Amino acid sequence: MKKYFLNIHSQYQKYYPLLFFLSGFFFDMFTLRRIDQSFDLIQQGLFLILLCAILCLEIVKIYGGPLKNQLWLHFDEYHVPLFHFVLGALLSAYTIFYFKSSSGILSSFFVILILALLVLNELPAFTRYGLRLRSALTSLALISYFNYLIPTLIKSIGWLAFSLAMLISVGVVFLSSLFFKKHQIETKKILKPYYLPVNLTLGLFFIFYLLAIIPPVPISIKNIGIYHSIEIKDGQYIAGYTRSPWFFWQKGDQDFLALSGDTLNLFASIFSPTEFSDTIKTNWFLYQNRSWVLQDSIPMTIKGGRDLGFRGIARKSHYQPGEWKIEILTSDDREIGSIKFEVIGLPDHFNNRKFHYDYF
């Protein structure tokens, strides 16, 4: 029986990384609820520590001589599958969070990039880059975790939170260098397999942040729409629109039939962690001369904690017919969400609008 299982193990061992990654991904798909859940944050932190420990011990084994620790000797054969399981659980969680926070082409590109890295890591053609790729992905897992943990802890998003996340990540890399020196591993020996991919990943993450490619985790938009009217009654937001029920894919009145005196009402529900408080801005653009021209910037204060997101309103009474776009941005100019709509001017004698209502 033992021989039978050993044969199966040797035959399917190459599929372990993919199997463990998929198990980690589906585990997160069905268990993750909110990005600020204490249990999930602690679990991800422990997984991250385990991930870094496995990588560091593997480097010591390869470049510093054999390890005699009994625990390591027991798990030596399975450390790569274990690494992939932990990595799959972490990066799949980050992918889900980034996907929820992504809006627009740039942030969607970042989500696709993470998925591409995970797939490449499973391809046999990339096995010769195994340690380098594992170092890069560990670095990505490291900065991604602190990139939303720090804003969750300090209840704000922006340059301060990102700088602290980057500083802590660099600090972890520095601690690993002390660990390697303790085991008498020269820096030049692990320059290509460890330091270059780790620092390159952190550097690219920093550049992506400057270019507003990184989605604004832990903030995500739950709902957005443009309406003719919005009233608050008994804690409920009642938003009026005139579109036909056949245009069910529209959010409010994206074909805004405007009479003189009508007001453009933007409704947005934005999720953020408990006790989170920050100011965002809504930029209103009009399409003129083949480009989007900024017409107005209206601030909006959001507060966190509500599962369905903080409900906010921005109104604009001075406008003109044409194609419009509203972008909702964080204080560091990363896009949370956007909506396009067209304002169609109606003659004053027109009085054939039937209102329907959304309730939030």
C-alpha positions in Angstrom: 0.0 0.0 0.0 2.8 2.4 0.9 4.5 1.7 -2.4 1.3 2.3 -4.3 0.9 5.8 -2.7 4.5 6.6 -3.3 4.0 5.8 -7.0 1.0 8.0 -7.2 2.9 10.8 -5.3 5.8 10.6 -7.8 3.5 10.5 -10.8 1.4 13.5 -9.9 3.9 15.6 -7.9 4.3 18.1 -10.7 0.6 19.0 -10.4 0.8 19.8 -6.7 1.5 23.5 -7.2 -1.6 24.0 -9.4 -3.7 21.8 -7.1 -2.7 23.8 -4.0 -3.1 27.1 -5.7 -6.7 26.2 -6.9 -7.6 25.0 -3.5 -6.4 28.2 -1.9 -8.3 30.3 -4.5 -11.6 28.5 -4.0 -11.1 28.6 -0.2 -10.9 32.4 -0.4 -13.8 32.7 -2.9 -16.2 31.0 -0.4 -14.9 32.3 2.9 -13.8 36.0 2.4 -16.5 38.5 3.2 -15.0 41.9 4.2 -11.5 43.1 3.7 -11.3 44.4 7.3 -12.4 41.1 9.1 -10.0 40.7 12.0 -9.9 36.9 11.7 -9.0 37.1 8.0 -6.4 39.7 8.6 -4.7 37.6 11.3 -4.9 34.5 9.2 -3.4 36.3 6.2 -0.6 37.7 8.4 0.2 34.2 9.7 0.2 32.8 6.1 2.5 35.6 5.1 5.0 34.8 7.9 4.9 31.1 6.9 5.4 32.1 3.2 8.5 34.2 4.1 9.9 31.5 6.4 9.6 28.8 3.7 11.4 31.0 1.2 14.2 32.0 3.6 14.7 28.4 4.7 14.9 27.2 1.1 17.5 29.9 0.3 19.5 28.8 3.3 19.3 25.2 2.2 20.5 26.0 -1.3 23.2 28.6 -0.6 24.1 28.0 3.0 24.4 24.3 3.3 22.0 21.5 4.5 19.6 22.3 7.3 19.6 19.9 10.3 16.4 21.1 11.9 14.1 18.1 12.3 11.0 20.0 11.4 12.5 21.2 8.2 13.8 17.7 7.3 10.3 16.4 7.8 8.7 18.9 5.5 11.6 19.4 3.0 10.0 17.3 0.3 6.7 19.2 0.6 7.8 22.7 1.1 7.2 23.7 -2.5 3.6 22.5 -2.5 3.0 24.1 0.9 4.5 27.3 -0.4 2.1 27.2 -3.4 -0.9 26.6 -1.1 -0.1 29.5 1.1 0.8 31.7 -1.9 -2.5 30.7 -3.6 -4.5 31.5 -0.5 -2.9 35.0 -0.2 -2.7 36.1 -3.8 -6.2 34.8 -4.6 -7.5 36.9 -1.6 -5.6 39.9 -2.9 -6.9 39.3 -6.4 -10.5 39.3 -5.1 -9.9 42.5 -3.1 -8.2 44.3 -5.9 -10.9 43.2 -8.3 -13.6 44.6 -6.1 -11.7 47.9 -5.8 -10.7 48.1 -9.5 -12.4 50.6 -11.8 -11.2 51.5 -15.3 -8.6 50.1 -17.6 -5.5 50.8 -15.5 -6.6 49.2 -12.3 -8.1 46.2 -14.2 -4.7 45.8 -15.9 -3.2 45.3 -12.5 -5.7 42.6 -11.5 -5.0 40.8 -14.9 -1.3 41.1 -14.2 -1.6 39.3 -10.8 -3.7 36.5 -12.4 -1.1 36.2 -15.2 1.8 35.8 -12.7 -0.1 33.1 -10.8 -0.7 31.2 -14.1 2.9 31.6 -15.2 4.1 30.3 -11.9 2.3 27.0 -12.6 3.7 26.5 -16.1 6.5 23.9 -16.5 8.4 26.3 -18.8 9.0 28.6 -15.9 10.2 26.0 -13.4 13.9 27.0 -14.0 12.9 30.5 -12.7 11.2 28.9 -9.7 13.2 30.5 -6.8 13.3 33.9 -8.6 9.6 33.8 -9.3 8.8 32.6 -5.8 10.9 35.5 -4.4 9.0 38.0 -6.6 5.6 36.7 -5.7 6.5 36.7 -2.0 7.4 40.3 -2.3 4.1 41.0 -4.1 2.2 39.2 -1.4 4.1 41.2 1.3 3.4 44.7 -0.1 -0.1 43.8 -1.1 -1.0 42.8 2.4 0.4 45.9 4.0 -1.1 48.1 1.3 -4.6 47.4 2.7 -3.7 46.5 6.3 -2.2 49.9 7.0 -5.2 52.0 5.7 -7.5 49.7 7.7 -5.5 50.3 10.9 -5.0 54.1 10.5 -8.6 54.6 9.1 -7.4 56.6 6.1 -6.0 56.1 2.6 -3.3 58.1 0.8 0.4 58.7 0.6 0.9 58.3 4.4 -0.7 54.8 4.4 1.2 53.7 1.3 4.5 55.0 2.5 4.1 53.1 5.8 3.2 49.9 3.8 6.3 50.3 1.6 8.5 51.0 4.6 7.4 47.9 6.5 7.9 45.8 3.4 11.4 47.1 3.0 12.0 46.4 6.7 11.0 42.8 6.3 13.5 42.4 3.4 16.1 44.0 5.6 15.4 41.4 8.4 15.7 38.6 5.9 19.1 39.9 4.9 20.2 39.7 8.6 18.9 36.1 8.7 21.0 35.3 5.7 24.1 36.9 7.1 23.6 34.9 10.3 23.8 31.7 8.1 26.9 33.1 6.4 25.3 33.6 3.0 27.1 36.2 0.9 24.8 38.8 -0.7 26.3 38.3 -4.2 25.2 34.6 -4.1 21.6 35.4 -3.7 21.5 38.7 -5.6 19.8 37.2 -8.7 17.6 34.6 -7.1 16.3 36.8 -4.2 17.3 40.5 -3.9 16.8 41.5 -7.6 13.3 40.0 -8.0 12.2 41.2 -4.5 13.4 44.8 -5.0 12.2 44.9 -8.6 8.7 43.9 -7.5 8.6 46.5 -4.8 10.0 49.1 -7.2 7.3 48.3 -9.9 4.6 48.4 -7.2 5.8 51.9 -6.3 5.7 53.0 -9.9 2.3 51.5 -10.4 1.1 53.4 -7.4 2.5 56.7 -8.8 0.6 56.0 -12.1 -2.6 55.3 -10.2 -2.7 51.7 -11.5 -3.0 50.1 -8.0 -6.7 49.8 -7.1 -7.6 51.8 -4.0 -7.9 49.0 -1.5 -9.5 48.8 1.1 -12.1 51.1 -0.6 -14.6 49.7 -3.2 -17.7 51.0 -4.8 -20.9 49.1 -4.3 -23.3 51.2 -6.3 -23.3 54.3 -8.5 -26.0 56.0 -10.5 -27.2 59.4 -11.8 -30.8 60.4 -10.8 -33.3 63.2 -11.2 -34.1 63.3 -7.5 -32.7 61.8 -4.2 -34.6 62.0 -0.9 -33.7 60.6 2.5 -36.6 59.2 4.5 -36.4 57.1 7.6 -32.8 56.3 6.9 -33.5 55.1 3.4 -32.4 56.8 0.2 -35.1 57.1 -2.4 -33.7 57.9 -5.9 -36.0 58.9 -8.7 -35.4 58.1 -12.4 -37.4 58.3 -15.7 -35.8 55.6 -17.8 -37.9 52.8 -19.3 -37.7 49.5 -17.4 -36.5 47.9 -20.7 -33.1 49.7 -20.1 -32.5 47.7 -17.0 -28.7 47.8 -17.5 -28.5 51.5 -16.9 -27.7 53.0 -13.5 -30.4 55.6 -12.8 -30.9 58.0 -15.8 -27.8 57.6 -18.0 -30.0 59.1 -20.7 -30.9 62.1 -18.5 -34.0 63.9 -19.9 -33.6 67.4 -18.5 -36.1 70.2 -18.1 -35.1 73.7 -17.0 -34.4 73.6 -13.3 -33.5 69.9 -13.1 -30.6 68.9 -10.9 -28.1 66.2 -11.7 -27.9 63.9 -8.6 -25.1 61.5 -8.3 -25.7 58.6 -5.8 -22.8 56.4 -4.7 -22.4 53.7 -2.1 -18.8 53.2 -1.2 -17.5 50.5 1.1 -14.6 51.2 3.5 -13.5 49.5 6.8 -15.1 50.1 10.1 -14.4 53.6 11.6 -12.7 54.6 8.3 -13.1 58.3 7.5 -11.8 60.1 4.5 -12.6 62.7 1.9 -13.0 61.8 -1.7 -13.8 63.9 -4.7 -16.2 63.6 -7.6 -14.9 65.1 -10.9 -17.5 66.1 -13.5 -16.3 66.0 -17.1 -18.1 67.2 -20.3 -17.0 65.8 -23.7 -16.0 68.8 -25.8 -13.8 69.0 -28.9 -13.0 65.3 -28.7 -11.8 65.3 -25.2 -13.1 65.2 -21.6 -13.0 68.7 -20.1 -13.2 69.1 -16.3 -16.3 71.1 -15.3 -16.4 70.8 -11.6 -14.9 68.9 -8.6 -17.2 68.2 -5.7 -15.9 66.7 -2.4 -17.6 64.0 -0.5 -16.8 62.7 3.0 -17.2 58.9 3.5 -17.4 56.9 6.7 -16.8 53.2 6.9 -18.4 50.2 8.5 -21.6 49.6 6.6 -21.6 46.3 4.6 -23.4 47.9 1.7 -21.2 50.9 1.7 -21.5 54.5 2.8 -24.2 56.3 0.9 -23.2 59.7 -0.5 -24.8 62.3 -2.8 -23.2 64.9 -5.0 -25.5 67.4 -6.9 -24.9 69.7 -9.8 -27.4 72.3 -10.9 -25.5 74.2 -13.5 -24.8 72.1 -16.6 -25.4 71.9 -20.3 -26.6 69.1 -22.7 -24.0 66.7 -23.9 -22.0 63.7 -22.9 -20.9 63.7 -19.3 -18.6 61.5 -17.2 -18.1 61.5 -13.4 -15.0 60.0 -11.8 -14.9 59.3 -8.1 -11.3 59.6 -6.8 -9.5 59.0 -3.6 -7.4 61.8 -2.0 -4.3 60.4 -3.9 -6.2 60.4 -7.2 -6.9 56.7 -7.6 -10.2 55.9 -9.2 -12.9 54.3 -7.1 -15.6 54.3 -9.7 -17.0 56.2 -12.7 -20.2 56.6 -14.7 -21.0 58.1 -18.1 -24.3 59.6 -19.1 -25.8 61.9 -21.6 -27.9 65.0 -20.8 -30.7 65.5 -23.3 -32.4 68.9 -23.1 -36.2 68.9 -23.3 -38.5 71.8 -24.3 -40.2 73.5 -21.3 -43.6 72.4 -22.5 -42.7 68.7 -22.4 -44.5 67.1 -19.5 -44.5 63.3 -20.2 -42.0 62.0 -17.8 -43.0 59.0 -15.6 -40.8 58.5 -12.5 -39.7 55.2 -11.0 -37.6 54.8 -7.8 -34.6 52.9 -6.5 -34.3 52.3 -2.8 -30.9 52.2 -1.0 
